[in-house]
Amino acid sequence: MVQKTSLIWMDGKLIPWEAATVHVLSHTIHYGMGAFEGIRCYKGTGGASAVFRLEEHVDRLFDSALIGGFEIPYSREEITEAILETLRKNGLEEAYIRPVVFIGAGAMGVLFTEENPIHVCIAVWSWGAYLGDEGLKKGIRIRTSSYNRHHVNVMMTKAKICGNYVNSVLAKKEAVETGFDEALMLDTDGYVAEASGENIFIVRDGALKTTPLTSILPGITRASVIALARGRGIPVVEQRFTRDELYTAEEAFFTGTAAEITPIREADNRRIGTGRPGPITLDLQENFFAVVRGENRKYGDWLTPL
Ligand code: PPE
């Protein structure tokens, strides 16, 4: 169960956790139009906490709203400040941050109108390793989902729209119920797309390969890993690949705010590489955690101090 904190920011003010409730006729509950973000705040090695790539996450939230065709009734600066205030007032040094913008009660029917207010909430909580401590350390087992990832003209895949996640819920549930840790989702042409809540990388001949920004969410961790790898002299290509190319890869891993960098040790019951996190995955993991904890000045501008 999610660990309760004392306060949630709702429509401009911090209110008690229990008071952050919504009306059952909120449009988003029925039809799924809304947008959210997932952001992490880490405690730095020096003791001070900082939010990782806050500006990029706030920008993506506004992009999602623009794509969805609704307007966030606050500025980027106000949302940024609200996130920092919610963290400070809850006294969390490390947290997962969940801003959600949703369409409230008013008009019913698919079409929302000016009668439906746009609400914004920001909750924070402690969230450890998304796929378990052991998964983060030793790698996870994944299966190809029977569900495809969205076609680009069925859902707006560049947006983190609430309803897009019905597809993720179906895939994740199927994967877990059949004994796997996570679902690998193919695009509608049959190429590897992403996971239910993560982007994917494979390693071949010492180089990284990741899905191009076609039908996938443009992950901020993905972009960070590409920059980190290139900074360490590891070549990266953004190119479609098939599931058999994943099977024969030397290494593979998922990236995401929640999942961070999680190694994949097995796909569809086939061992990847040695079946243990490989050297490139471990190197990137180590460097990623050094960056988020403020140990690498080169990427200091990715951190917003609390
Ligand atoms: N693809 C999808 C579909 C996705 O949901 C995420 C984040 C990513 C890729 C990686 O994006 P980024 O976080 O910017 O690197 N998934 C979020 C929600 C997870 C959840 O279960 O809730 C997250 O990691 O916060």
py3Dmol code that shows the C-alpha trace and the ligand (Angstrom):
import py3Dmol

protein = """\
ATOM      1  CA  MET A   1       0.000   0.000   0.000  1.00  0.00           C
ATOM      2  CA  VAL A   2       1.146   3.521  -0.699  1.00  0.00           C
ATOM      3  CA  GLN A   3       2.791   5.118   2.315  1.00  0.00           C
ATOM      4  CA  LYS A   4       0.672   7.992   3.532  1.00  0.00           C
ATOM      5  CA  THR A   5       2.192  11.441   3.962  1.00  0.00           C
ATOM      6  CA  SER A   6       0.525  14.317   5.754  1.00  0.00           C
ATOM      7  CA  LEU A   7      -0.307  16.683   2.886  1.00  0.00           C
ATOM      8  CA  ILE A   8      -1.432  16.716  -0.743  1.00  0.00           C
ATOM      9  CA  TRP A   9      -1.458  19.828  -2.914  1.00  0.00           C
ATOM     10  CA  MET A  10      -4.889  20.220  -4.460  1.00  0.00           C
ATOM     11  CA  ASP A  11      -6.018  23.126  -6.611  1.00  0.00           C
ATOM     12  CA  GLY A  12      -3.654  25.646  -5.120  1.00  0.00           C
ATOM     13  CA  LYS A  13      -3.345  24.589  -1.515  1.00  0.00           C
ATOM     14  CA  LEU A  14      -1.931  21.902   0.707  1.00  0.00           C
ATOM     15  CA  ILE A  15      -4.659  19.893   2.380  1.00  0.00           C
ATOM     16  CA  PRO A  16      -4.626  16.774   4.600  1.00  0.00           C
ATOM     17  CA  TRP A  17      -4.071  13.468   2.749  1.00  0.00           C
ATOM     18  CA  GLU A  18      -7.570  12.223   3.695  1.00  0.00           C
ATOM     19  CA  ALA A  19      -9.249  15.372   2.385  1.00  0.00           C
ATOM     20  CA  ALA A  20      -7.851  14.985  -1.155  1.00  0.00           C
ATOM     21  CA  THR A  21     -10.974  13.369  -2.606  1.00  0.00           C
ATOM     22  CA  VAL A  22     -12.867  13.793  -5.884  1.00  0.00           C
ATOM     23  CA  HIS A  23     -16.480  13.759  -7.020  1.00  0.00           C
ATOM     24  CA  VAL A  24     -17.656  10.487  -8.596  1.00  0.00           C
ATOM     25  CA  LEU A  25     -18.832  12.342 -11.681  1.00  0.00           C
ATOM     26  CA  SER A  26     -15.338  13.660 -12.383  1.00  0.00           C
ATOM     27  CA  HIS A  27     -15.005  13.359 -16.151  1.00  0.00           C
ATOM     28  CA  THR A  28     -11.571  11.679 -16.015  1.00  0.00           C
ATOM     29  CA  ILE A  29     -12.887   8.741 -13.953  1.00  0.00           C
ATOM     30  CA  HIS A  30     -15.361   7.917 -16.711  1.00  0.00           C
ATOM     31  CA  TYR A  31     -13.429   8.714 -19.879  1.00  0.00           C
ATOM     32  CA  GLY A  32      -9.722   8.759 -18.958  1.00  0.00           C
ATOM     33  CA  MET A  33      -8.710  12.149 -20.339  1.00  0.00           C
ATOM     34  CA  GLY A  34      -6.194  13.700 -17.974  1.00  0.00           C
ATOM     35  CA  ALA A  35      -2.420  13.765 -17.597  1.00  0.00           C
ATOM     36  CA  PHE A  36       0.107  12.815 -14.992  1.00  0.00           C
ATOM     37  CA  GLU A  37       3.815  12.737 -14.273  1.00  0.00           C
ATOM     38  CA  GLY A  38       6.178  10.633 -12.222  1.00  0.00           C
ATOM     39  CA  ILE A  39       9.226  12.405 -10.826  1.00  0.00           C
ATOM     40  CA  ARG A  40      11.813  11.440  -8.235  1.00  0.00           C
ATOM     41  CA  CYS A  41      13.538  13.438  -5.531  1.00  0.00           C
ATOM     42  CA  TYR A  42      16.793  11.951  -4.206  1.00  0.00           C
ATOM     43  CA  LYS A  43      18.832  12.649  -1.138  1.00  0.00           C
ATOM     44  CA  GLY A  44      22.265  13.724  -2.301  1.00  0.00           C
ATOM     45  CA  THR A  45      25.497  12.269  -1.015  1.00  0.00           C
ATOM     46  CA  GLY A  46      26.207  15.671   0.548  1.00  0.00           C
ATOM     47  CA  GLY A  47      22.959  15.460   2.536  1.00  0.00           C
ATOM     48  CA  ALA A  48      20.786  17.885   0.552  1.00  0.00           C
ATOM     49  CA  SER A  49      17.846  16.608  -1.512  1.00  0.00           C
ATOM     50  CA  ALA A  50      17.218  17.484  -5.151  1.00  0.00           C
ATOM     51  CA  VAL A  51      14.572  16.742  -7.769  1.00  0.00           C
ATOM     52  CA  PHE A  52      15.817  14.976 -10.898  1.00  0.00           C
ATOM     53  CA  ARG A  53      15.032  16.768 -14.185  1.00  0.00           C
ATOM     54  CA  LEU A  54      12.125  18.711 -12.766  1.00  0.00           C
ATOM     55  CA  GLU A  55      11.921  21.160 -15.662  1.00  0.00           C
ATOM     56  CA  GLU A  56      11.668  18.359 -18.231  1.00  0.00           C
ATOM     57  CA  HIS A  57       8.900  16.633 -16.250  1.00  0.00           C
ATOM     58  CA  VAL A  58       6.905  19.856 -15.863  1.00  0.00           C
ATOM     59  CA  ASP A  59       7.335  20.540 -19.581  1.00  0.00           C
ATOM     60  CA  ARG A  60       6.081  17.040 -20.424  1.00  0.00           C
ATOM     61  CA  LEU A  61       3.034  17.561 -18.184  1.00  0.00           C
ATOM     62  CA  PHE A  62       2.173  20.730 -20.132  1.00  0.00           C
ATOM     63  CA  ASP A  63       2.833  18.927 -23.447  1.00  0.00           C
ATOM     64  CA  SER A  64       0.482  16.115 -22.376  1.00  0.00           C
ATOM     65  CA  ALA A  65      -2.266  18.654 -21.587  1.00  0.00           C
ATOM     66  CA  LEU A  66      -1.730  20.412 -24.908  1.00  0.00           C
ATOM     67  CA  ILE A  67      -1.927  17.101 -26.779  1.00  0.00           C
ATOM     68  CA  GLY A  68      -5.038  16.124 -24.796  1.00  0.00           C
ATOM     69  CA  GLY A  69      -6.649  19.480 -25.547  1.00  0.00           C
ATOM     70  CA  PHE A  70      -7.148  20.810 -22.044  1.00  0.00           C
ATOM     71  CA  GLU A  71      -5.480  23.639 -20.197  1.00  0.00           C
ATOM     72  CA  ILE A  72      -3.661  23.485 -16.871  1.00  0.00           C
ATOM     73  CA  PRO A  73      -4.928  26.483 -14.885  1.00  0.00           C
ATOM     74  CA  TYR A  74      -1.466  27.244 -13.468  1.00  0.00           C
ATOM     75  CA  SER A  75       1.843  28.355 -14.952  1.00  0.00           C
ATOM     76  CA  ARG A  76       4.906  26.097 -15.214  1.00  0.00           C
ATOM     77  CA  GLU A  77       6.512  28.184 -12.460  1.00  0.00           C
ATOM     78  CA  GLU A  78       3.512  27.700 -10.165  1.00  0.00           C
ATOM     79  CA  ILE A  79       3.492  23.924 -10.705  1.00  0.00           C
ATOM     80  CA  THR A  80       7.259  23.748 -10.154  1.00  0.00           C
ATOM     81  CA  GLU A  81       6.972  25.712  -6.913  1.00  0.00           C
ATOM     82  CA  ALA A  82       3.978  23.621  -5.787  1.00  0.00           C
ATOM     83  CA  ILE A  83       5.994  20.410  -6.279  1.00  0.00           C
ATOM     84  CA  LEU A  84       8.884  21.750  -4.215  1.00  0.00           C
ATOM     85  CA  GLU A  85       6.529  23.045  -1.518  1.00  0.00           C
ATOM     86  CA  THR A  86       4.710  19.689  -1.300  1.00  0.00           C
ATOM     87  CA  LEU A  87       8.028  17.918  -0.785  1.00  0.00           C
ATOM     88  CA  ARG A  88       9.256  20.413   1.811  1.00  0.00           C
ATOM     89  CA  LYS A  89       6.022  20.506   3.825  1.00  0.00           C
ATOM     90  CA  ASN A  90       5.843  16.696   3.963  1.00  0.00           C
ATOM     91  CA  GLY A  91       9.421  16.573   5.174  1.00  0.00           C
ATOM     92  CA  LEU A  92      10.487  13.871   2.713  1.00  0.00           C
ATOM     93  CA  GLU A  93      14.145  13.731   1.714  1.00  0.00           C
ATOM     94  CA  GLU A  94      13.535  11.070  -0.945  1.00  0.00           C
ATOM     95  CA  ALA A  95      10.224  10.723  -2.698  1.00  0.00           C
ATOM     96  CA  TYR A  96       8.291   9.824  -5.783  1.00  0.00           C
ATOM     97  CA  ILE A  97       6.237  12.789  -6.943  1.00  0.00           C
ATOM     98  CA  ARG A  98       2.907  12.352  -8.729  1.00  0.00           C
ATOM     99  CA  PRO A  99       1.303  15.440 -10.246  1.00  0.00           C
ATOM    100  CA  VAL A 100      -2.044  14.634 -11.866  1.00  0.00           C
ATOM    101  CA  VAL A 101      -4.257  16.923 -13.890  1.00  0.00           C
ATOM    102  CA  PHE A 102      -7.820  15.750 -14.280  1.00  0.00           C
ATOM    103  CA  ILE A 103     -11.128  16.946 -15.629  1.00  0.00           C
ATOM    104  CA  GLY A 104     -13.701  17.460 -12.933  1.00  0.00           C
ATOM    105  CA  ALA A 105     -17.443  17.045 -12.560  1.00  0.00           C
ATOM    106  CA  GLY A 106     -19.736  19.186 -14.682  1.00  0.00           C
ATOM    107  CA  ALA A 107     -20.960  18.126 -18.091  1.00  0.00           C
ATOM    108  CA  MET A 108     -21.371  14.377 -18.653  1.00  0.00           C
ATOM    109  CA  GLY A 109     -20.863  12.670 -21.991  1.00  0.00           C
ATOM    110  CA  VAL A 110     -17.605  12.212 -23.830  1.00  0.00           C
ATOM    111  CA  LEU A 111     -17.200  15.886 -24.638  1.00  0.00           C
ATOM    112  CA  PHE A 112     -15.910  17.938 -21.734  1.00  0.00           C
ATOM    113  CA  THR A 113     -16.778  21.619 -21.788  1.00  0.00           C
ATOM    114  CA  GLU A 114     -16.080  24.826 -19.846  1.00  0.00           C
ATOM    115  CA  GLU A 115     -18.500  23.416 -17.276  1.00  0.00           C
ATOM    116  CA  ASN A 116     -15.865  20.838 -16.298  1.00  0.00           C
ATOM    117  CA  PRO A 117     -13.181  22.401 -14.078  1.00  0.00           C
ATOM    118  CA  ILE A 118      -9.581  21.274 -14.551  1.00  0.00           C
ATOM    119  CA  HIS A 119      -8.095  20.101 -11.265  1.00  0.00           C
ATOM    120  CA  VAL A 120      -4.439  19.662 -10.336  1.00  0.00           C
ATOM    121  CA  CYS A 121      -3.151  17.501  -7.498  1.00  0.00           C
ATOM    122  CA  ILE A 122       0.397  16.787  -6.383  1.00  0.00           C
ATOM    123  CA  ALA A 123       1.065  13.859  -4.077  1.00  0.00           C
ATOM    124  CA  VAL A 124       4.441  12.612  -2.857  1.00  0.00           C
ATOM    125  CA  TRP A 125       5.343   9.352  -1.184  1.00  0.00           C
ATOM    126  CA  SER A 126       8.291   7.078  -0.510  1.00  0.00           C
ATOM    127  CA  TRP A 127       8.710   4.560  -3.287  1.00  0.00           C
ATOM    128  CA  GLY A 128      11.621   2.134  -3.298  1.00  0.00           C
ATOM    129  CA  ALA A 129      12.726  -0.032  -6.217  1.00  0.00           C
ATOM    130  CA  TYR A 130       9.735  -0.288  -8.609  1.00  0.00           C
ATOM    131  CA  LEU A 131      10.551  -3.855  -9.619  1.00  0.00           C
ATOM    132  CA  GLY A 132      11.936  -4.866  -6.236  1.00  0.00           C
ATOM    133  CA  ASP A 133      15.398  -4.487  -4.701  1.00  0.00           C
ATOM    134  CA  GLU A 134      16.404  -7.848  -6.075  1.00  0.00           C
ATOM    135  CA  GLY A 135      15.161  -6.905  -9.552  1.00  0.00           C
ATOM    136  CA  LEU A 136      17.221  -3.727  -9.501  1.00  0.00           C
ATOM    137  CA  LYS A 137      20.295  -5.669  -8.441  1.00  0.00           C
ATOM    138  CA  LYS A 138      19.997  -8.999 -10.234  1.00  0.00           C
ATOM    139  CA  GLY A 139      17.648  -8.258 -13.104  1.00  0.00           C
ATOM    140  CA  ILE A 140      14.059  -9.164 -13.923  1.00  0.00           C
ATOM    141  CA  ARG A 141      12.165 -11.681 -16.056  1.00  0.00           C
ATOM    142  CA  ILE A 142       9.911 -10.290 -18.740  1.00  0.00           C
ATOM    143  CA  ARG A 143       7.447 -11.674 -21.263  1.00  0.00           C
ATOM    144  CA  THR A 144       6.144 -10.380 -24.535  1.00  0.00           C
ATOM    145  CA  SER A 145       2.642  -9.144 -23.951  1.00  0.00           C
ATOM    146  CA  SER A 146      -0.331 -10.414 -25.909  1.00  0.00           C
ATOM    147  CA  TYR A 147      -1.370  -6.739 -26.027  1.00  0.00           C
ATOM    148  CA  ASN A 148       0.313  -4.394 -28.510  1.00  0.00           C
ATOM    149  CA  ARG A 149       1.438  -0.942 -27.469  1.00  0.00           C
ATOM    150  CA  HIS A 150      -0.736   1.838 -28.878  1.00  0.00           C
ATOM    151  CA  HIS A 151      -0.861   2.609 -32.542  1.00  0.00           C
ATOM    152  CA  VAL A 152       0.120   6.274 -32.961  1.00  0.00           C
ATOM    153  CA  ASN A 153      -3.279   7.100 -34.395  1.00  0.00           C
ATOM    154  CA  VAL A 154      -5.257   5.298 -31.709  1.00  0.00           C
ATOM    155  CA  MET A 155      -3.710   7.008 -28.711  1.00  0.00           C
ATOM    156  CA  MET A 156      -1.417   9.988 -28.427  1.00  0.00           C
ATOM    157  CA  THR A 157       1.692   8.117 -27.386  1.00  0.00           C
ATOM    158  CA  LYS A 158       3.898  11.179 -26.671  1.00  0.00           C
ATOM    159  CA  ALA A 159       1.506  12.220 -23.931  1.00  0.00           C
ATOM    160  CA  LYS A 160       1.318  10.748 -20.462  1.00  0.00           C
ATOM    161  CA  ILE A 161      -2.465  10.672 -20.635  1.00  0.00           C
ATOM    162  CA  CYS A 162      -4.292   8.769 -17.874  1.00  0.00           C
ATOM    163  CA  GLY A 163      -6.387   6.621 -20.224  1.00  0.00           C
ATOM    164  CA  ASN A 164      -3.312   5.469 -22.171  1.00  0.00           C
ATOM    165  CA  TYR A 165      -2.504   3.381 -19.120  1.00  0.00           C
ATOM    166  CA  VAL A 166      -5.422   0.985 -19.500  1.00  0.00           C
ATOM    167  CA  ASN A 167      -3.208  -0.732 -22.077  1.00  0.00           C
ATOM    168  CA  SER A 168      -0.362  -0.822 -19.529  1.00  0.00           C
ATOM    169  CA  VAL A 169      -2.595  -2.213 -16.775  1.00  0.00           C
ATOM    170  CA  LEU A 170      -3.787  -5.048 -19.031  1.00  0.00           C
ATOM    171  CA  ALA A 171      -0.242  -5.943 -20.029  1.00  0.00           C
ATOM    172  CA  LYS A 172       1.247  -5.713 -16.544  1.00  0.00           C
ATOM    173  CA  LYS A 173      -1.569  -7.782 -15.041  1.00  0.00           C
ATOM    174  CA  GLU A 174      -1.126 -10.475 -17.677  1.00  0.00           C
ATOM    175  CA  ALA A 175       2.657 -10.553 -17.141  1.00  0.00           C
ATOM    176  CA  VAL A 176       2.442 -10.808 -13.352  1.00  0.00           C
ATOM    177  CA  GLU A 177      -0.406 -13.336 -13.403  1.00  0.00           C
ATOM    178  CA  THR A 178       1.627 -15.579 -15.680  1.00  0.00           C
ATOM    179  CA  GLY A 179       4.680 -15.434 -13.432  1.00  0.00           C
ATOM    180  CA  PHE A 180       6.791 -12.629 -14.918  1.00  0.00           C
ATOM    181  CA  ASP A 181       7.961  -9.312 -13.486  1.00  0.00           C
ATOM    182  CA  GLU A 182       7.068  -7.037 -16.367  1.00  0.00           C
ATOM    183  CA  ALA A 183       5.501  -6.933 -19.833  1.00  0.00           C
ATOM    184  CA  LEU A 184       7.406  -6.238 -23.014  1.00  0.00           C
ATOM    185  CA  MET A 185       5.089  -4.556 -25.477  1.00  0.00           C
ATOM    186  CA  LEU A 186       5.454  -4.648 -29.246  1.00  0.00           C
ATOM    187  CA  ASP A 187       4.204  -1.913 -31.549  1.00  0.00           C
ATOM    188  CA  THR A 188       1.467  -2.626 -34.089  1.00  0.00           C
ATOM    189  CA  ASP A 189       4.120  -3.554 -36.701  1.00  0.00           C
ATOM    190  CA  GLY A 190       5.559  -6.174 -34.358  1.00  0.00           C
ATOM    191  CA  TYR A 191       8.722  -4.321 -33.303  1.00  0.00           C
ATOM    192  CA  VAL A 192       9.722  -3.837 -29.679  1.00  0.00           C
ATOM    193  CA  ALA A 193       8.150  -0.644 -28.302  1.00  0.00           C
ATOM    194  CA  GLU A 194       8.416  -0.297 -24.520  1.00  0.00           C
ATOM    195  CA  ALA A 195       7.168  -1.865 -21.295  1.00  0.00           C
ATOM    196  CA  SER A 196       4.030  -1.036 -19.306  1.00  0.00           C
ATOM    197  CA  GLY A 197       5.883   1.845 -17.628  1.00  0.00           C
ATOM    198  CA  GLU A 198       9.466   1.769 -18.893  1.00  0.00           C
ATOM    199  CA  ASN A 199      11.556   2.281 -22.030  1.00  0.00           C
ATOM    200  CA  ILE A 200      13.963  -0.417 -23.193  1.00  0.00           C
ATOM    201  CA  PHE A 201      17.621  -0.596 -24.197  1.00  0.00           C
ATOM    202  CA  ILE A 202      19.650  -3.525 -25.504  1.00  0.00           C
ATOM    203  CA  VAL A 203      23.421  -3.892 -25.799  1.00  0.00           C
ATOM    204  CA  ARG A 204      25.007  -5.440 -28.907  1.00  0.00           C
ATOM    205  CA  ASP A 205      28.718  -5.356 -29.726  1.00  0.00           C
ATOM    206  CA  GLY A 206      29.301  -2.897 -26.916  1.00  0.00           C
ATOM    207  CA  ALA A 207      26.804  -0.367 -28.280  1.00  0.00           C
ATOM    208  CA  LEU A 208      23.352   0.584 -27.003  1.00  0.00           C
ATOM    209  CA  LYS A 209      20.238   0.330 -29.074  1.00  0.00           C
ATOM    210  CA  THR A 210      16.886   1.792 -28.083  1.00  0.00           C
ATOM    211  CA  THR A 211      13.516   2.219 -29.746  1.00  0.00           C
ATOM    212  CA  PRO A 212      13.172   5.484 -31.697  1.00  0.00           C
ATOM    213  CA  LEU A 213      10.532   7.975 -30.527  1.00  0.00           C
ATOM    214  CA  THR A 214       7.731   6.534 -32.616  1.00  0.00           C
ATOM    215  CA  SER A 215       4.986   4.892 -30.611  1.00  0.00           C
ATOM    216  CA  ILE A 216       6.641   5.211 -27.196  1.00  0.00           C
ATOM    217  CA  LEU A 217       6.586   7.696 -24.357  1.00  0.00           C
ATOM    218  CA  PRO A 218       9.646   9.958 -24.687  1.00  0.00           C
ATOM    219  CA  GLY A 219      11.175   8.879 -21.406  1.00  0.00           C
ATOM    220  CA  ILE A 220      13.225  11.389 -19.476  1.00  0.00           C
ATOM    221  CA  THR A 221      15.312   8.571 -17.979  1.00  0.00           C
ATOM    222  CA  ARG A 222      15.809   7.256 -21.527  1.00  0.00           C
ATOM    223  CA  ALA A 223      17.124  10.670 -22.661  1.00  0.00           C
ATOM    224  CA  SER A 224      19.351  10.861 -19.569  1.00  0.00           C
ATOM    225  CA  VAL A 225      20.798   7.389 -20.196  1.00  0.00           C
ATOM    226  CA  ILE A 226      21.499   8.267 -23.848  1.00  0.00           C
ATOM    227  CA  ALA A 227      23.390  11.387 -22.720  1.00  0.00           C
ATOM    228  CA  LEU A 228      25.250   9.508 -19.978  1.00  0.00           C
ATOM    229  CA  ALA A 229      26.265   6.692 -22.331  1.00  0.00           C
ATOM    230  CA  ARG A 230      27.500   9.057 -25.033  1.00  0.00           C
ATOM    231  CA  GLY A 231      29.399  10.994 -22.366  1.00  0.00           C
ATOM    232  CA  ARG A 232      31.147   7.747 -21.456  1.00  0.00           C
ATOM    233  CA  GLY A 233      32.034   6.930 -25.055  1.00  0.00           C
ATOM    234  CA  ILE A 234      29.374   4.229 -25.450  1.00  0.00           C
ATOM    235  CA  PRO A 235      27.691   4.537 -28.884  1.00  0.00           C
ATOM    236  CA  VAL A 236      23.876   4.739 -28.926  1.00  0.00           C
ATOM    237  CA  VAL A 237      21.558   4.140 -31.851  1.00  0.00           C
ATOM    238  CA  GLU A 238      17.835   4.807 -31.883  1.00  0.00           C
ATOM    239  CA  GLN A 239      16.579   2.081 -34.177  1.00  0.00           C
ATOM    240  CA  ARG A 240      13.675  -0.325 -34.283  1.00  0.00           C
ATOM    241  CA  PHE A 241      14.502  -3.864 -33.271  1.00  0.00           C
ATOM    242  CA  THR A 242      12.654  -7.135 -33.065  1.00  0.00           C
ATOM    243  CA  ARG A 243      12.054  -9.405 -30.132  1.00  0.00           C
ATOM    244  CA  ASP A 244      14.568 -11.995 -31.381  1.00  0.00           C
ATOM    245  CA  GLU A 245      17.204  -9.264 -31.404  1.00  0.00           C
ATOM    246  CA  LEU A 246      16.455  -8.772 -27.712  1.00  0.00           C
ATOM    247  CA  TYR A 247      16.789 -12.537 -27.102  1.00  0.00           C
ATOM    248  CA  THR A 248      20.293 -12.537 -28.588  1.00  0.00           C
ATOM    249  CA  ALA A 249      21.436  -9.241 -27.042  1.00  0.00           C
ATOM    250  CA  GLU A 250      24.446  -9.230 -24.711  1.00  0.00           C
ATOM    251  CA  GLU A 251      22.557  -7.138 -22.161  1.00  0.00           C
ATOM    252  CA  ALA A 252      19.194  -5.454 -21.806  1.00  0.00           C
ATOM    253  CA  PHE A 253      17.604  -3.061 -19.344  1.00  0.00           C
ATOM    254  CA  PHE A 254      14.548  -0.924 -18.739  1.00  0.00           C
ATOM    255  CA  THR A 255      14.583   2.775 -17.868  1.00  0.00           C
ATOM    256  CA  GLY A 256      11.959   4.866 -16.120  1.00  0.00           C
ATOM    257  CA  THR A 257      11.505   7.267 -13.256  1.00  0.00           C
ATOM    258  CA  ALA A 258       9.967   4.566 -11.094  1.00  0.00           C
ATOM    259  CA  ALA A 259      12.089   1.679 -12.488  1.00  0.00           C
ATOM    260  CA  GLU A 260      15.309   3.762 -12.700  1.00  0.00           C
ATOM    261  CA  ILE A 261      17.712   1.409 -14.560  1.00  0.00           C
ATOM    262  CA  THR A 262      16.474  -2.153 -14.089  1.00  0.00           C
ATOM    263  CA  PRO A 263      18.446  -4.971 -15.750  1.00  0.00           C
ATOM    264  CA  ILE A 264      16.531  -7.622 -17.716  1.00  0.00           C
ATOM    265  CA  ARG A 265      17.947 -11.094 -17.124  1.00  0.00           C
ATOM    266  CA  GLU A 266      15.421 -13.146 -19.042  1.00  0.00           C
ATOM    267  CA  ALA A 267      12.932 -12.519 -21.871  1.00  0.00           C
ATOM    268  CA  ASP A 268      10.258 -15.074 -22.803  1.00  0.00           C
ATOM    269  CA  ASN A 269      12.157 -17.709 -20.784  1.00  0.00           C
ATOM    270  CA  ARG A 270      15.387 -17.106 -22.700  1.00  0.00           C
ATOM    271  CA  ARG A 271      18.429 -16.018 -20.746  1.00  0.00           C
ATOM    272  CA  ILE A 272      19.910 -12.724 -21.897  1.00  0.00           C
ATOM    273  CA  GLY A 273      23.706 -12.754 -22.069  1.00  0.00           C
ATOM    274  CA  THR A 274      25.037 -14.436 -18.965  1.00  0.00           C
ATOM    275  CA  GLY A 275      21.701 -14.091 -17.169  1.00  0.00           C
ATOM    276  CA  ARG A 276      23.231 -11.493 -14.891  1.00  0.00           C
ATOM    277  CA  PRO A 277      23.421  -7.690 -15.300  1.00  0.00           C
ATOM    278  CA  GLY A 278      26.224  -7.024 -17.803  1.00  0.00           C
ATOM    279  CA  PRO A 279      29.126  -4.566 -17.520  1.00  0.00           C
ATOM    280  CA  ILE A 280      27.531  -1.749 -19.543  1.00  0.00           C
ATOM    281  CA  THR A 281      24.267  -1.977 -17.591  1.00  0.00           C
ATOM    282  CA  LEU A 282      26.163  -1.921 -14.298  1.00  0.00           C
ATOM    283  CA  ASP A 283      28.343   0.978 -15.411  1.00  0.00           C
ATOM    284  CA  LEU A 284      25.319   3.045 -16.460  1.00  0.00           C
ATOM    285  CA  GLN A 285      23.406   2.143 -13.305  1.00  0.00           C
ATOM    286  CA  GLU A 286      26.314   3.239 -11.131  1.00  0.00           C
ATOM    287  CA  ASN A 287      26.713   6.473 -13.045  1.00  0.00           C
ATOM    288  CA  PHE A 288      23.000   7.194 -13.044  1.00  0.00           C
ATOM    289  CA  PHE A 289      22.818   6.847  -9.269  1.00  0.00           C
ATOM    290  CA  ALA A 290      25.924   9.023  -8.871  1.00  0.00           C
ATOM    291  CA  VAL A 291      24.271  11.728 -10.991  1.00  0.00           C
ATOM    292  CA  VAL A 292      20.927  11.679  -9.138  1.00  0.00           C
ATOM    293  CA  ARG A 293      22.778  11.885  -5.833  1.00  0.00           C
ATOM    294  CA  GLY A 294      24.715  14.943  -6.985  1.00  0.00           C
ATOM    295  CA  GLU A 295      28.105  13.248  -7.234  1.00  0.00           C
ATOM    296  CA  ASN A 296      28.767  14.260 -10.830  1.00  0.00           C
ATOM    297  CA  ARG A 297      29.012  18.024 -11.366  1.00  0.00           C
ATOM    298  CA  LYS A 298      28.863  17.624 -15.134  1.00  0.00           C
ATOM    299  CA  TYR A 299      25.135  16.904 -14.814  1.00  0.00           C
ATOM    300  CA  GLY A 300      24.476  19.320 -11.956  1.00  0.00           C
ATOM    301  CA  ASP A 301      21.902  21.215 -14.007  1.00  0.00           C
ATOM    302  CA  TRP A 302      19.682  18.091 -14.028  1.00  0.00           C
ATOM    303  CA  LEU A 303      19.055  18.644 -10.323  1.00  0.00           C
ATOM    304  CA  THR A 304      16.766  21.174  -8.658  1.00  0.00           C
ATOM    305  CA  PRO A 305      17.663  21.607  -4.976  1.00  0.00           C
ATOM    306  CA  LEU A 306      14.787  21.283  -2.559  1.00  0.00           C
TER     307      LEU A 306
END
"""
ligand_1 = """\
25
PPE
N 7.101 4.422 -20.959
C 5.957 4.428 -20.239
C 4.741 3.847 -20.823
C 5.961 4.991 -18.954
O 4.839 5.024 -18.254
C 7.163 5.517 -18.419
C 7.186 6.096 -17.030
C 8.323 5.502 -19.223
C 8.248 4.932 -20.481
C 9.618 6.107 -18.759
O 9.529 7.507 -18.717
P 10.404 8.393 -17.706
O 9.846 8.172 -16.353
O 10.226 9.791 -18.179
O 11.802 7.927 -17.831
N 6.321 5.453 -16.100
C 5.949 6.146 -14.876
C 4.766 5.512 -14.164
C 4.974 4.202 -13.476
C 3.758 3.781 -12.671
O 3.607 2.579 -12.427
O 2.976 4.648 -12.249
C 7.157 6.340 -13.968
O 8.164 5.653 -14.103
O 7.075 7.236 -13.117
"""
view = py3Dmol.view(width=600, height=400)
view.addModel(protein, "pdb")
view.setStyle({"model": 0}, {"cartoon": {"style": "trace"}})
view.addModel(ligand_1, "xyz")
view.setStyle({"model": 1}, {"stick": {}})
view.zoomTo()
view.show()
